[in-house]
Amino acid sequence: MSDYFYQRSLFIFIAVTASVIAQDASFYRNLITFMIHNSEQNATLNVASDFTDFEALGCYSSDPFAIIVHGWKESCQTEWLVDMISNLSNVRAGCIYCMNYNNFSRHDDYFGLVRQFLPISEVLVEKLQQLENFGYDFDEGYMFGFSYGAHLALDSLRRFGPGKLAALDVCEPAGPGFDGDQKYREKCPTEAAKNVQCIHTSDNYGTNVRKCHQNWNMGRCGKSQDAAGPYPKGSHGLCPYIFNSAFKHDFLAMPNKQGCETKRLAPAWPKGFRMGYFMDRKSDVIGDLFAATSKEYPFFDNTFANEVNEV
């Protein structure tokens, strides 16, 4: 093949590939929406609209903001997520943005969803860019992600700007499809935000990786919960319900009474140090932490919590 035909073929290949990628990106932008909640109204938008007049929806760049990302087979109408919007609304000013990728997550093919991870994550990166362009102060930003959505939160924030966001809480980052992939295991969760708190409740669907600033191992070493029931509230699915309960009940750090395996045991913590949204993020507590859970709602058990290791 002559150089001319080779170069022409290469040019056509690159042009076609770029076109396919652009169409692919547009496909995801159109099918993923963001529900915007404030004290007065709800609205639903997609990234493809390039809508940036958030003030028309009662959102102001001088206010804090929060983002919630659901998991597989969930949506912005899932029970725990509706409760979390209510809980956050009670303790934070400003708008809450719920990423709804249910057009993809509602299907039974979980590993098919895993294969679509990057383009779905890219939509969240674009939304973060929109919010920054709007003028939000990311030091006043907060994000929560559960399961597959936890990975979306971690990945998008790392790519958007490591350490820009003030606080990220993730419940049970999914293990299947991620733990066995070297590129995900090598990434550092702590790069996603200034403080990254991870809550672990299962050893079947949740990750075995413990690399966040604070790794809370709930119940039986973060591997199982006595309150676990049928799907969707097994040990894995209970995580956001336990997190929601922590808005009203204290899940206090306690000594490792069960002798749970740990590679980064937090050596000390102040009295009253607790899991959840109200965790003291200004403390120097880093590593693996443990908190008891109970068989019944509201799930907390502070029997041994008075045995503190004070900093």
Helices and strands as residue ranges (DSSP letters): H 3-31, E 33-37, E 42-46, G 47-49, G 54-57, E 65-69, H 79-91, E 95-100, H 102-105, H 110-115, H 117-134, G 138-140, E 141-146, H 148-160, E 165-171, H 182-185, G 189-191, E 193-200, E 214-218, H 239-245, E 287-291
